[in-house]
């Protein structure tokens, strides 16, 4: 199954879309309720130090990164 097929089905199958969303939130390294979720800290992770943590690619952190990308594009076209 391709990525297009998955998200294509999610457009017409509400139950499937809900399951996809739940699965994406489960990818969150920090946990959906953590204050660092949906921030740069969560997205980038903490590769070294005493308590290393992998970069998060859960829904909240991906949405944060998408928003940052939109801001960066808007700033580059305005300049």
C-alpha positions as CSV (number, residue, x, y, z in Angstrom):
1,X,0.0,0.0,0.0
2,X,1.3,3.4,-0.9
3,X,1.3,6.6,1.2
4,X,-1.2,8.1,-1.3
5,X,-3.5,5.2,-0.9
6,X,-3.5,5.4,2.9
7,X,-4.2,9.2,3.0
8,X,-6.7,8.8,0.1
9,X,-8.7,6.3,2.1
10,X,-8.5,8.6,5.1
11,X,-10.3,11.3,3.2
12,X,-13.4,9.2,2.8
13,X,-13.3,6.7,5.7
14,X,-13.6,8.7,9.0
15,X,-13.0,5.6,11.2
16,X,-9.8,4.8,9.3
17,X,-8.7,8.5,9.5
18,X,-9.2,8.4,13.3
19,X,-7.1,5.2,13.6
20,X,-4.3,6.9,11.5
21,X,-4.4,9.9,13.7
22,X,-4.2,7.8,16.9
23,X,-1.3,5.8,15.5
24,X,0.6,9.0,14.6
25,X,0.2,10.4,18.1
26,X,1.5,7.1,19.5
27,X,4.8,7.9,17.7
28,X,5.3,10.8,20.2
29,X,8.5,10.1,22.2
30,X,7.6,12.5,25.0
31,X,3.9,11.8,25.3
32,X,1.0,14.0,24.1
33,X,0.6,15.7,27.5
34,X,4.3,16.6,27.9
35,X,4.9,20.4,27.8
36,X,7.8,19.8,25.3
37,X,5.5,18.1,22.8
38,X,4.8,20.2,19.7
39,X,7.9,22.3,20.3
40,X,11.4,22.6,18.8
41,X,12.8,20.7,21.8
42,X,10.5,17.7,21.2
43,X,11.1,17.7,17.4
44,X,14.9,17.9,17.6
45,X,15.3,15.5,20.5
46,X,18.4,15.4,22.8
47,X,21.1,13.3,21.2
48,X,23.7,13.5,24.0
49,X,24.1,14.1,27.6
50,X,23.0,12.1,30.6
51,X,19.5,11.4,29.4
52,X,19.6,11.2,25.6
53,X,16.2,11.1,23.8
54,X,15.5,10.5,20.1
55,X,13.9,13.1,17.9
56,X,10.1,13.0,18.0
57,X,8.1,12.5,14.9
58,X,4.7,12.3,16.5
59,X,1.8,14.3,15.3
60,X,2.3,17.3,17.5
61,X,6.0,17.7,16.7
62,X,5.4,17.2,13.0
63,X,2.7,19.9,13.0
64,X,5.1,22.2,14.8
65,X,7.8,21.6,12.1
66,X,5.2,22.1,9.3
67,X,4.2,25.5,10.9
68,X,7.9,26.5,11.2
69,X,8.4,25.6,7.5
70,X,5.5,27.8,6.5
71,X,6.9,30.7,8.5
72,X,10.4,30.2,7.0
73,X,8.9,30.2,3.4
74,X,6.8,33.3,4.1
75,X,9.9,35.1,5.4
76,X,12.0,34.1,2.5
77,X,9.4,35.3,-0.1
78,X,8.9,38.6,1.8
79,X,12.6,39.3,1.7
